[in-house]
Amino acid sequence: MTRKEYAESYFKGDKFATETMGIEIEDVGNQYAKCVLKVNARHLNAAGIVMGGAIFTLADFTFALASNPEGTWTVSVSSTIEYLNPAKGPSLYCEANCLKDGRSACFYEMTVTDSSGTPVARILTTGFKK
């Protein structure tokens, strides 16, 4: 079973990210993941732009994929997000990369871009490995 197949099987239990939000897994590698969110009206705020919570959920789910290889369990204990630009286009992409992987803690950076490649947000997350 590939890492992506394992992730799709395991994380289908995350109903909020996969069903409510509609986040799709594009790639999963060693301490890496990439997801896509196809934006629709349910993701927009009153101003008509993608809600910050939708962007954060995309990043949090992508972190979970990257930091939880088969047989481990990592949870986020702290995250910071910087919104850089309003999202434009039909999709948002998030990539998670490990900055440091320790015995009980890990540190990841997620970048969210829109369909044109414009950076939308940068997220730093500290994870605790159980």
ChimeraX attribute file (.defattr): number of C-alpha atoms within 10 A of each C-alpha:
attribute: neighborCount
match mode: 1-to-1
recipient: residues
	/A:1	6
	/A:2	9
	/A:3	17
	/A:4	17
	/A:5	13
	/A:6	14
	/A:7	21
	/A:8	17
	/A:9	10
	/A:10	12
	/A:11	16
	/A:12	12
	/A:13	11
	/A:14	11
	/A:15	12
	/A:16	13
	/A:17	20
	/A:18	18
	/A:19	12
	/A:20	10
	/A:21	18
	/A:22	17
	/A:23	23
	/A:24	19
	/A:25	21
	/A:26	15
	/A:27	18
	/A:28	24
	/A:29	16
	/A:30	12
	/A:31	19
	/A:32	22
	/A:33	26
	/A:34	25
	/A:35	22
	/A:36	23
	/A:37	23
	/A:38	15
	/A:39	21
	/A:40	12
	/A:41	9
	/A:42	11
	/A:43	18
	/A:44	15
	/A:45	13
	/A:46	7
	/A:47	7
	/A:48	9
	/A:49	14
	/A:50	20
	/A:51	16
	/A:52	17
	/A:53	12
	/A:54	20
	/A:55	24
	/A:56	22
	/A:57	16
	/A:58	27
	/A:59	30
	/A:60	21
	/A:61	24
	/A:62	30
	/A:63	33
	/A:64	20
	/A:65	29
	/A:66	24
	/A:67	30
	/A:68	17
	/A:69	19
	/A:70	11
	/A:71	5
	/A:72	9
	/A:73	13
	/A:74	20
	/A:75	18
	/A:76	18
	/A:77	10
	/A:78	11
	/A:79	16
	/A:80	11
	/A:81	17
	/A:82	13
	/A:83	15
	/A:84	13
	/A:85	12
	/A:86	15
	/A:87	24
	/A:88	17
	/A:89	11
	/A:90	12
	/A:91	15
	/A:92	26
	/A:93	24
	/A:94	29
	/A:95	23
	/A:96	29
	/A:97	21
	/A:98	19
	/A:99	13
	/A:100	12
	/A:101	14
	/A:102	10
	/A:103	8
	/A:104	10
	/A:105	16
	/A:106	20
	/A:107	20
	/A:108	22
	/A:109	21
	/A:110	25
	/A:111	20
	/A:112	26
	/A:113	24
	/A:114	22
	/A:115	15
	/A:116	12
	/A:117	13
	/A:118	15
	/A:119	19
	/A:120	20
	/A:121	22
	/A:122	20
	/A:123	21
	/A:124	22
	/A:125	23
	/A:126	20
	/A:127	23
	/A:128	18
	/A:129	17
	/A:130	10
